[in-house]
């Protein structure tokens, strides 16, 4: 373990906000000190050892989050994308019984890589999932962040109609899993001044689920992902289950771009060659002048003004523009396009964007996972995904919860196992014209 920890690191370890830590600092409850080398305000390891949460992390650096499932657990995934979350949960030991996704290329990717997965292609609004009631342990979904209609003081299901979170909640209500996991961008915390997240919590409460608070934002770099990506993880526990859920503990080691693209601890080979987009010649000439870990301010002043145009005179660092990543740092958050001016991600040595396989490595997809569609479609699928290694650590935390849950209910487990064993995962779906009982989610009548 290291000797000093930043405010943001301690906030994540203790599950508190940075604002709370600053208040504790002012009140003398946990006083920050000056780090000798950098002079930044930090916390000493000795101070943090008073907190059980910190000691769990210290222990975790030796043993990890790995835990074996005591039973066969299953997940129904919504808004599945190209499968980042599903792969991670599978690697942790949770069986995926069905995935819903509207994007046809992402669905082709899922089918190409997992012919046994039941991929339900199409709009979630057109599917009924009630046949999975009490047959799956987990429902997950990376629903988009959308504004709600705040009709009353306490937002309910009716106020969220028309949004994809409504559909997420509807499926949870139909299926009644022990635990549900929603993932989103960090911005959900402040969306509509926090009202959107409050509304989601209120809706889950209405359908019988307690949300684990505070809702946490997990930094991918703390979970064996060589990328500065953050994902909000919303956890709901069915109200009849009196059991604590614990977010996965972060690791101390941080991997960098070199770990992602070259043979090492993360991957046992160098990144495979693959297709990728290129820069137009005028942009390449500009980025040729940028050093590793540099950005537009490393250009000559006249080129700064020419390249940035009106943005040159605006406030803010705009550090993603004309940005070249360094080998010895984690990559910045990948976007759906590798050559957007506002969020440039240039290769450290060659003046080009990352290739498709380099993109996939940074998201910790296995090299054997193939992406379907055009190069731009492949970038989009990878950029939208949950990093696989982050998903795996979340999977271990779910297994830990379910192991304890089933241990509490051993007398009921035999009958539950019989019901769950009846699930079949065919590769086709039942259209809305057929309302017969089927092991695959049926289409809803429009």
DRENTI-216602 format. One record per residue (C-alpha): residue in three letters; x, y, z. Coordinates in Angstrom, 1 decimal. Layout:
residues N
(pt "ala"; (X; Y; Z))
...
end
This chain:
residues 446
(pt "unk"; (0.0; 0.0; 0.0))
(pt "unk"; (1.2; 3.5; -0.7))
(pt "unk"; (1.6; 6.1; 2.0))
(pt "unk"; (-0.6; 9.0; 0.7))
(pt "unk"; (-4.0; 9.1; -0.9))
(pt "unk"; (-5.7; 12.0; -2.8))
(pt "unk"; (-9.1; 13.3; -1.9))
(pt "unk"; (-10.8; 11.7; -4.9))
(pt "unk"; (-9.2; 8.3; -4.0))
(pt "unk"; (-10.3; 8.5; -0.4))
(pt "unk"; (-13.8; 9.5; -1.5))
(pt "unk"; (-14.1; 6.4; -3.6))
(pt "unk"; (-12.6; 4.1; -1.0))
(pt "unk"; (-14.9; 5.4; 1.8))
(pt "unk"; (-18.0; 5.8; -0.4))
(pt "unk"; (-18.2; 9.5; 0.4))
(pt "unk"; (-18.4; 12.6; -1.7))
(pt "unk"; (-15.4; 14.9; -2.0))
(pt "unk"; (-17.6; 17.6; -0.5))
(pt "unk"; (-18.1; 15.5; 2.6))
(pt "unk"; (-14.4; 15.0; 2.9))
(pt "unk"; (-13.7; 18.7; 2.6))
(pt "unk"; (-16.3; 19.3; 5.4))
(pt "unk"; (-14.6; 16.7; 7.5))
(pt "unk"; (-11.4; 18.5; 6.9))
(pt "unk"; (-12.8; 21.8; 8.0))
(pt "unk"; (-14.4; 20.2; 11.1))
(pt "unk"; (-11.2; 18.4; 12.0))
(pt "unk"; (-12.8; 14.9; 11.7))
(pt "unk"; (-10.3; 13.9; 9.0))
(pt "unk"; (-7.7; 16.5; 8.4))
(pt "unk"; (-5.8; 16.5; 5.1))
(pt "unk"; (-2.0; 17.1; 5.1))
(pt "unk"; (0.5; 18.4; 2.6))
(pt "unk"; (2.2; 15.6; 0.6))
(pt "unk"; (6.0; 16.3; 0.9))
(pt "unk"; (6.9; 16.0; -2.8))
(pt "unk"; (3.9; 17.6; -4.6))
(pt "unk"; (2.5; 19.8; -1.8))
(pt "unk"; (-1.0; 18.6; -2.7))
(pt "unk"; (-3.5; 18.1; 0.2))
(pt "unk"; (-3.7; 14.4; 0.8))
(pt "unk"; (-4.4; 11.8; 3.5))
(pt "unk"; (-1.8; 9.6; 5.2))
(pt "unk"; (-2.3; 5.8; 5.3))
(pt "unk"; (-2.2; 5.9; 9.1))
(pt "unk"; (-5.2; 8.3; 9.2))
(pt "unk"; (-7.3; 6.0; 6.9))
(pt "unk"; (-6.6; 2.8; 8.8))
(pt "unk"; (-9.2; 4.0; 11.4))
(pt "unk"; (-11.9; 3.3; 8.7))
(pt "unk"; (-13.1; -0.3; 8.1))
(pt "unk"; (-13.7; 0.5; 4.4))
(pt "unk"; (-10.0; 1.4; 3.9))
(pt "unk"; (-8.8; -1.8; 5.6))
(pt "unk"; (-11.0; -3.8; 3.3))
(pt "unk"; (-9.3; -2.1; 0.4))
(pt "unk"; (-5.9; -2.9; 1.9))
(pt "unk"; (-6.9; -6.5; 2.2))
(pt "unk"; (-8.3; -6.5; -1.3))
(pt "unk"; (-5.0; -5.5; -2.8))
(pt "unk"; (-3.8; -9.0; -1.8))
(pt "unk"; (-6.8; -11.1; -2.4))
(pt "unk"; (-8.9; -9.3; -5.0))
(pt "unk"; (-12.7; -9.3; -5.5))
(pt "unk"; (-12.8; -12.8; -6.9))
(pt "unk"; (-15.5; -15.1; -5.4))
(pt "unk"; (-16.9; -18.3; -6.8))
(pt "unk"; (-20.7; -18.6; -7.2))
(pt "unk"; (-22.3; -21.2; -4.9))
(pt "unk"; (-25.1; -21.8; -7.4))
(pt "unk"; (-25.8; -21.1; -11.1))
(pt "unk"; (-26.8; -17.4; -11.2))
(pt "unk"; (-28.5; -15.9; -14.2))
(pt "unk"; (-28.9; -12.4; -15.6))
(pt "unk"; (-31.3; -10.7; -18.0))
(pt "unk"; (-29.6; -7.8; -19.7))
(pt "unk"; (-31.3; -4.8; -21.3))
(pt "unk"; (-29.7; -2.2; -23.6))
(pt "unk"; (-26.9; -4.8; -24.1))
(pt "unk"; (-24.9; -3.1; -26.7))
(pt "unk"; (-21.9; -5.0; -28.0))
(pt "unk"; (-21.7; -7.1; -24.8))
(pt "unk"; (-19.1; -5.5; -22.5))
(pt "unk"; (-21.2; -5.9; -19.4))
(pt "unk"; (-22.4; -9.3; -20.4))
(pt "unk"; (-18.9; -10.6; -21.1))
(pt "unk"; (-17.7; -9.3; -17.7))
(pt "unk"; (-20.6; -10.9; -15.8))
(pt "unk"; (-20.0; -14.2; -17.7))
(pt "unk"; (-16.3; -14.1; -16.8))
(pt "unk"; (-17.3; -13.6; -13.2))
(pt "unk"; (-19.6; -16.7; -13.3))
(pt "unk"; (-23.1; -15.4; -14.1))
(pt "unk"; (-25.0; -17.0; -16.9))
(pt "unk"; (-26.7; -14.6; -19.4))
(pt "unk"; (-30.1; -16.0; -20.3))
(pt "unk"; (-31.3; -13.2; -22.6))
(pt "unk"; (-30.1; -9.8; -24.0))
(pt "unk"; (-32.2; -7.1; -25.5))
(pt "unk"; (-30.7; -4.5; -27.9))
(pt "unk"; (-32.2; -2.3; -30.6))
(pt "unk"; (-29.0; -1.7; -32.7))
(pt "unk"; (-28.8; -4.3; -35.4))
(pt "unk"; (-25.1; -4.2; -35.7))
(pt "unk"; (-24.6; -4.7; -32.0))
(pt "unk"; (-27.0; -7.7; -32.2))
(pt "unk"; (-25.0; -9.2; -35.0))
(pt "unk"; (-21.9; -8.8; -32.8))
(pt "unk"; (-23.6; -10.6; -29.9))
(pt "unk"; (-24.8; -13.5; -32.1))
(pt "unk"; (-21.4; -13.8; -33.9))
(pt "unk"; (-19.6; -14.2; -30.7))
(pt "unk"; (-22.1; -16.2; -28.6))
(pt "unk"; (-24.4; -18.3; -30.7))
(pt "unk"; (-25.9; -19.7; -27.5))
(pt "unk"; (-27.0; -16.3; -26.2))
(pt "unk"; (-30.7; -15.5; -26.7))
(pt "unk"; (-30.5; -12.1; -28.4))
(pt "unk"; (-33.8; -10.2; -28.5))
(pt "unk"; (-33.4; -7.6; -31.3))
(pt "unk"; (-35.7; -4.6; -31.3))
(pt "unk"; (-37.3; -1.9; -29.3))
(pt "unk"; (-37.6; -2.9; -25.6))
(pt "unk"; (-41.1; -1.4; -25.6))
(pt "unk"; (-42.2; -4.2; -27.8))
(pt "unk"; (-41.1; -7.0; -25.5))
(pt "unk"; (-42.9; -8.6; -22.5))
(pt "unk"; (-40.5; -10.3; -20.1))
(pt "unk"; (-43.0; -11.6; -17.5))
(pt "unk"; (-42.2; -15.2; -18.4))
(pt "unk"; (-38.8; -14.7; -16.7))
(pt "unk"; (-40.6; -13.8; -13.4))
(pt "unk"; (-38.7; -15.4; -10.5))
(pt "unk"; (-36.4; -17.2; -13.0))
(pt "unk"; (-33.4; -14.9; -13.1))
(pt "unk"; (-31.4; -13.4; -10.3))
(pt "unk"; (-30.3; -10.2; -11.8))
(pt "unk"; (-31.6; -7.6; -14.3))
(pt "unk"; (-29.0; -5.2; -15.7))
(pt "unk"; (-29.3; -2.2; -18.1))
(pt "unk"; (-27.4; 0.7; -19.3))
(pt "unk"; (-30.4; 2.9; -19.9))
(pt "unk"; (-29.9; 6.4; -21.5))
(pt "unk"; (-30.1; 9.5; -19.2))
(pt "unk"; (-33.4; 11.2; -20.1))
(pt "unk"; (-35.4; 14.0; -18.5))
(pt "unk"; (-38.6; 13.1; -16.7))
(pt "unk"; (-42.0; 14.8; -16.3))
(pt "unk"; (-42.2; 15.9; -12.7))
(pt "unk"; (-45.9; 15.8; -12.2))
(pt "unk"; (-45.9; 15.5; -8.5))
(pt "unk"; (-43.6; 15.8; -5.5))
(pt "unk"; (-42.7; 12.2; -5.6))
(pt "unk"; (-42.0; 11.0; -9.1))
(pt "unk"; (-43.7; 7.7; -10.0))
(pt "unk"; (-43.9; 5.3; -12.9))
(pt "unk"; (-46.6; 7.3; -14.7))
(pt "unk"; (-44.4; 10.4; -14.8))
(pt "unk"; (-41.6; 8.4; -16.5))
(pt "unk"; (-43.6; 7.0; -19.3))
(pt "unk"; (-41.9; 7.4; -22.7))
(pt "unk"; (-38.4; 7.2; -21.2))
(pt "unk"; (-36.1; 4.2; -21.4))
(pt "unk"; (-35.7; 4.2; -17.6))
(pt "unk"; (-39.5; 3.5; -17.5))
(pt "unk"; (-38.9; 0.4; -19.6))
(pt "unk"; (-36.0; -0.7; -17.4))
(pt "unk"; (-38.3; -0.3; -14.3))
(pt "unk"; (-41.1; -2.1; -16.1))
(pt "unk"; (-39.0; -5.1; -16.8))
(pt "unk"; (-37.8; -5.3; -13.2))
(pt "unk"; (-41.4; -5.1; -12.0))
(pt "unk"; (-42.3; -8.0; -14.4))
(pt "unk"; (-39.3; -10.2; -13.6))
(pt "unk"; (-38.8; -9.4; -9.9))
(pt "unk"; (-35.0; -10.3; -9.6))
(pt "unk"; (-33.3; -10.3; -6.3))
(pt "unk"; (-31.0; -7.5; -7.4))
(pt "unk"; (-31.0; -5.0; -10.3))
(pt "unk"; (-28.0; -3.0; -11.7))
(pt "unk"; (-28.3; 0.1; -13.8))
(pt "unk"; (-25.3; 1.8; -15.3))
(pt "unk"; (-25.0; 5.3; -16.7))
(pt "unk"; (-22.7; 8.3; -17.1))
(pt "unk"; (-21.4; 10.3; -14.2))
(pt "unk"; (-23.5; 13.2; -15.4))
(pt "unk"; (-26.6; 11.5; -14.1))
(pt "unk"; (-25.7; 12.7; -10.6))
(pt "unk"; (-26.2; 16.3; -11.6))
(pt "unk"; (-28.8; 15.9; -14.4))
(pt "unk"; (-31.7; 18.3; -13.8))
(pt "unk"; (-29.9; 19.3; -10.5))
(pt "unk"; (-30.1; 15.7; -9.2))
(pt "unk"; (-33.8; 15.4; -9.7))
(pt "unk"; (-33.5; 12.8; -12.5))
(pt "unk"; (-31.6; 10.4; -10.2))
(pt "unk"; (-34.0; 11.1; -7.3))
(pt "unk"; (-36.9; 10.2; -9.7))
(pt "unk"; (-35.3; 6.9; -10.6))
(pt "unk"; (-34.8; 6.0; -6.9))
(pt "unk"; (-38.4; 7.0; -6.3))
(pt "unk"; (-39.6; 4.8; -9.1))
(pt "unk"; (-37.6; 1.8; -8.0))
(pt "unk"; (-39.0; 2.3; -4.5))
(pt "unk"; (-42.5; 2.3; -5.9))
(pt "unk"; (-42.0; -1.1; -7.6))
(pt "unk"; (-40.5; -2.7; -4.5))
(pt "unk"; (-36.7; -2.0; -4.6))
(pt "unk"; (-34.4; -0.2; -2.2))
(pt "unk"; (-31.6; 1.6; -3.9))
(pt "unk"; (-28.1; 1.3; -2.3))
(pt "unk"; (-27.0; 4.8; -1.3))
(pt "unk"; (-25.0; 6.7; -1.8))
(pt "unk"; (-25.1; 5.8; -5.5))
(pt "unk"; (-21.5; 5.3; -6.5))
(pt "unk"; (-19.5; 6.3; -9.5))
(pt "unk"; (-16.8; 3.7; -10.2))
(pt "unk"; (-13.5; 4.7; -11.9))
(pt "unk"; (-12.5; 2.1; -14.4))
(pt "unk"; (-8.8; 2.7; -13.7))
(pt "unk"; (-9.3; 1.2; -10.2))
(pt "unk"; (-10.6; -2.0; -11.7))
(pt "unk"; (-7.9; -3.2; -14.1))
(pt "unk"; (-9.0; -1.0; -17.0))
(pt "unk"; (-6.3; 1.2; -18.7))
(pt "unk"; (-8.7; 4.1; -19.2))
(pt "unk"; (-10.0; 7.1; -17.3))
(pt "unk"; (-13.6; 6.1; -17.7))
(pt "unk"; (-16.3; 6.6; -15.0))
(pt "unk"; (-19.6; 4.8; -14.8))
(pt "unk"; (-22.4; 5.5; -12.3))
(pt "unk"; (-23.7; 2.2; -10.9))
(pt "unk"; (-27.2; 2.2; -9.5))
(pt "unk"; (-28.0; -0.9; -7.4))
(pt "unk"; (-31.5; -1.9; -6.3))
(pt "unk"; (-32.3; -4.7; -3.8))
(pt "unk"; (-35.8; -6.2; -3.6))
(pt "unk"; (-37.4; -5.0; -0.4))
(pt "unk"; (-38.0; -8.5; 1.0))
(pt "unk"; (-34.3; -9.1; 1.1))
(pt "unk"; (-32.6; -7.7; 4.3))
(pt "unk"; (-29.1; -7.9; 3.1))
(pt "unk"; (-26.3; -5.4; 2.4))
(pt "unk"; (-24.7; -5.0; -1.0))
(pt "unk"; (-21.1; -4.1; -1.2))
(pt "unk"; (-19.6; -2.3; -4.2))
(pt "unk"; (-16.5; -4.0; -5.6))
(pt "unk"; (-13.3; -2.8; -3.8))
(pt "unk"; (-10.8; -0.8; -5.9))
(pt "unk"; (-7.3; -2.0; -6.7))
(pt "unk"; (-4.3; 0.0; -6.1))
(pt "unk"; (-2.5; -0.8; -9.3))
(pt "unk"; (-3.3; 1.4; -12.3))
(pt "unk"; (-2.7; 0.1; -15.8))
(pt "unk"; (-1.6; 2.4; -18.6))
(pt "unk"; (-1.8; 2.5; -22.4))
(pt "unk"; (1.4; 0.4; -22.8))
(pt "unk"; (-0.3; -2.3; -20.7))
(pt "unk"; (-3.3; -2.2; -23.0))
(pt "unk"; (-1.5; -2.4; -26.4))
(pt "unk"; (1.6; -4.4; -25.6))
(pt "unk"; (2.3; -7.8; -24.1))
(pt "unk"; (2.2; -7.7; -20.3))
(pt "unk"; (0.0; -8.3; -17.3))
(pt "unk"; (-3.2; -7.4; -19.0))
(pt "unk"; (-2.7; -9.2; -22.3))
(pt "unk"; (-0.3; -12.0; -23.3))
(pt "unk"; (0.4; -10.6; -26.8))
(pt "unk"; (0.8; -7.3; -28.5))
(pt "unk"; (-2.4; -5.8; -29.9))
(pt "unk"; (-3.5; -7.5; -33.2))
(pt "unk"; (-3.4; -5.4; -36.4))
(pt "unk"; (-6.8; -4.1; -37.5))
(pt "unk"; (-8.6; -1.5; -39.5))
(pt "unk"; (-8.9; 2.1; -38.3))
(pt "unk"; (-9.8; 5.5; -39.4))
(pt "unk"; (-7.2; 8.1; -40.5))
(pt "unk"; (-6.8; 11.9; -40.1))
(pt "unk"; (-7.1; 14.3; -43.1))
(pt "unk"; (-3.7; 15.6; -44.1))
(pt "unk"; (-4.3; 19.1; -42.6))
(pt "unk"; (-5.1; 17.7; -39.2))
(pt "unk"; (-2.2; 15.2; -39.4))
(pt "unk"; (0.2; 18.1; -40.0))
(pt "unk"; (-1.0; 19.7; -36.8))
(pt "unk"; (-0.9; 16.6; -34.6))
(pt "unk"; (2.6; 15.7; -35.9))
(pt "unk"; (3.7; 18.6; -33.7))
(pt "unk"; (2.1; 17.3; -30.5))
(pt "unk"; (4.4; 15.3; -28.1))
(pt "unk"; (3.2; 12.4; -26.0))
(pt "unk"; (0.8; 13.5; -23.3))
(pt "unk"; (0.6; 16.9; -25.1))
(pt "unk"; (-2.4; 18.8; -26.5))
(pt "unk"; (-3.1; 22.0; -28.5))
(pt "unk"; (-1.2; 24.3; -26.1))
(pt "unk"; (2.0; 22.6; -27.2))
(pt "unk"; (1.5; 24.1; -30.7))
(pt "unk"; (3.1; 27.4; -31.8))
(pt "unk"; (0.8; 30.3; -30.9))
(pt "unk"; (-0.2; 31.1; -34.4))
(pt "unk"; (-1.2; 27.4; -35.0))
(pt "unk"; (-3.1; 27.4; -31.7))
(pt "unk"; (-5.3; 30.2; -32.9))
(pt "unk"; (-5.7; 28.7; -36.4))
(pt "unk"; (-6.6; 25.2; -35.0))
(pt "unk"; (-8.8; 26.3; -32.1))
(pt "unk"; (-10.5; 29.2; -33.9))
(pt "unk"; (-13.1; 30.8; -31.6))
(pt "unk"; (-12.5; 28.2; -28.9))
(pt "unk"; (-9.0; 29.7; -28.4))
(pt "unk"; (-10.6; 32.8; -26.7))
(pt "unk"; (-13.0; 30.8; -24.5))
(pt "unk"; (-12.4; 29.7; -20.9))
(pt "unk"; (-11.5; 26.2; -19.9))
(pt "unk"; (-8.5; 24.0; -20.6))
(pt "unk"; (-10.1; 22.0; -23.5))
(pt "unk"; (-7.3; 19.4; -22.9))
(pt "unk"; (-9.0; 16.8; -25.1))
(pt "unk"; (-8.3; 18.9; -28.3))
(pt "unk"; (-5.3; 17.8; -30.4))
(pt "unk"; (-4.5; 15.4; -27.6))
(pt "unk"; (-1.8; 12.7; -28.0))
(pt "unk"; (-2.0; 9.9; -25.3))
(pt "unk"; (1.3; 8.8; -23.6))
(pt "unk"; (2.4; 5.2; -23.2))
(pt "unk"; (2.8; 5.7; -19.4))
(pt "unk"; (-0.7; 7.0; -18.7))
(pt "unk"; (-4.2; 5.5; -18.8))
(pt "unk"; (-6.1; 6.5; -21.9))
(pt "unk"; (-8.7; 9.2; -21.7))
(pt "unk"; (-12.3; 8.1; -21.9))
(pt "unk"; (-13.0; 6.6; -25.4))
(pt "unk"; (-15.8; 8.1; -27.4))
(pt "unk"; (-17.9; 6.6; -30.2))
(pt "unk"; (-15.7; 8.2; -32.8))
(pt "unk"; (-11.9; 8.2; -32.4))
(pt "unk"; (-11.2; 11.5; -34.3))
(pt "unk"; (-13.6; 14.0; -32.8))
(pt "unk"; (-12.0; 17.4; -32.5))
(pt "unk"; (-13.2; 18.0; -28.9))
(pt "unk"; (-12.1; 14.6; -27.6))
(pt "unk"; (-9.0; 13.7; -29.6))
(pt "unk"; (-7.3; 10.3; -28.9))
(pt "unk"; (-4.1; 10.2; -30.9))
(pt "unk"; (-1.7; 7.2; -30.8))
(pt "unk"; (1.4; 7.9; -28.8))
(pt "unk"; (3.9; 7.4; -31.6))
(pt "unk"; (2.1; 7.3; -34.9))
(pt "unk"; (-0.1; 10.3; -35.9))
(pt "unk"; (-3.4; 8.5; -36.3))
(pt "unk"; (-6.4; 7.5; -34.2))
(pt "unk"; (-6.5; 4.2; -32.4))
(pt "unk"; (-7.5; 1.2; -34.5))
(pt "unk"; (-10.6; -0.9; -33.8))
(pt "unk"; (-8.6; -3.6; -31.9))
(pt "unk"; (-6.7; -0.9; -30.0))
(pt "unk"; (-10.0; 0.6; -29.0))
(pt "unk"; (-11.2; -2.8; -27.9))
(pt "unk"; (-8.0; -3.4; -25.9))
(pt "unk"; (-8.5; -0.1; -24.0))
(pt "unk"; (-12.0; -1.3; -23.1))
(pt "unk"; (-10.5; -4.7; -22.1))
(pt "unk"; (-12.5; -6.7; -24.6))
(pt "unk"; (-10.8; -10.0; -25.4))
(pt "unk"; (-9.0; -10.1; -28.8))
(pt "unk"; (-11.3; -13.0; -30.0))
(pt "unk"; (-14.4; -10.8; -29.6))
(pt "unk"; (-15.3; -9.7; -33.1))
(pt "unk"; (-17.3; -6.6; -33.9))
(pt "unk"; (-19.8; -6.5; -36.9))
(pt "unk"; (-20.7; -3.7; -39.2))
(pt "unk"; (-18.6; -0.9; -40.8))
(pt "unk"; (-15.5; 0.5; -39.0))
(pt "unk"; (-17.5; 3.5; -37.8))
(pt "unk"; (-20.2; 1.1; -36.4))
(pt "unk"; (-17.5; -0.9; -34.7))
(pt "unk"; (-16.0; 2.2; -33.0))
(pt "unk"; (-19.5; 3.1; -31.9))
(pt "unk"; (-20.1; -0.3; -30.3))
(pt "unk"; (-16.8; -0.3; -28.4))
(pt "unk"; (-17.1; 3.4; -27.3))
(pt "unk"; (-20.5; 2.8; -25.8))
(pt "unk"; (-19.6; -0.3; -23.9))
(pt "unk"; (-18.9; -0.9; -20.2))
(pt "unk"; (-15.3; -2.0; -19.9))
(pt "unk"; (-15.2; -5.8; -19.6))
(pt "unk"; (-12.8; -5.8; -16.6))
(pt "unk"; (-15.0; -3.3; -14.7))
(pt "unk"; (-18.0; -5.4; -15.4))
(pt "unk"; (-16.3; -8.5; -14.1))
(pt "unk"; (-15.5; -6.9; -10.8))
(pt "unk"; (-19.2; -5.8; -10.6))
(pt "unk"; (-20.1; -9.4; -11.3))
(pt "unk"; (-18.0; -10.6; -8.3))
(pt "unk"; (-19.9; -8.1; -6.1))
(pt "unk"; (-23.2; -9.5; -7.3))
(pt "unk"; (-22.1; -13.1; -6.7))
(pt "unk"; (-21.0; -12.1; -3.2))
(pt "unk"; (-24.5; -10.7; -2.6))
(pt "unk"; (-26.3; -13.7; -4.1))
(pt "unk"; (-24.2; -16.2; -2.3))
(pt "unk"; (-25.2; -14.7; 1.0))
(pt "unk"; (-28.8; -14.4; -0.1))
(pt "unk"; (-29.1; -18.0; -1.0))
(pt "unk"; (-27.3; -19.1; 2.1))
(pt "unk"; (-30.1; -17.3; 4.1))
(pt "unk"; (-32.8; -19.1; 2.1))
(pt "unk"; (-31.4; -22.6; 1.7))
(pt "unk"; (-34.7; -24.3; 2.5))
(pt "unk"; (-36.2; -22.6; -0.5))
(pt "unk"; (-33.3; -23.1; -2.9))
(pt "unk"; (-34.3; -26.5; -4.2))
(pt "unk"; (-37.6; -25.3; -5.6))
(pt "unk"; (-36.1; -22.1; -6.9))
(pt "unk"; (-33.4; -24.1; -8.7))
(pt "unk"; (-36.0; -26.3; -10.4))
(pt "unk"; (-37.9; -23.2; -11.7))
(pt "unk"; (-34.6; -21.6; -13.0))
(pt "unk"; (-33.5; -24.8; -14.6))
(pt "unk"; (-36.6; -24.7; -16.9))
(pt "unk"; (-35.1; -21.6; -18.7))
(pt "unk"; (-34.1; -22.4; -22.3))
(pt "unk"; (-32.2; -19.9; -24.4))
(pt "unk"; (-33.2; -20.3; -28.0))
(pt "unk"; (-31.8; -18.0; -30.7))
(pt "unk"; (-35.2; -16.8; -32.0))
(pt "unk"; (-37.9; -14.6; -30.6))
(pt "unk"; (-41.6; -14.9; -30.6))
(pt "unk"; (-43.3; -12.1; -32.7))
(pt "unk"; (-46.3; -10.2; -31.4))
(pt "unk"; (-48.6; -12.3; -33.6))
(pt "unk"; (-47.8; -15.3; -31.4))
(pt "unk"; (-48.9; -15.1; -27.7))
(pt "unk"; (-48.1; -18.7; -26.9))
(pt "unk"; (-46.1; -19.5; -23.8))
(pt "unk"; (-42.4; -19.5; -24.7))
(pt "unk"; (-39.1; -19.5; -22.9))
(pt "unk"; (-38.1; -16.5; -25.0))
(pt "unk"; (-39.5; -13.0; -24.2))
(pt "unk"; (-42.6; -12.5; -26.3))
(pt "unk"; (-43.3; -9.4; -28.3))
(pt "unk"; (-45.8; -7.0; -26.8))
(pt "unk"; (-48.9; -6.1; -28.7))
(pt "unk"; (-48.5; -2.7; -30.2))
end
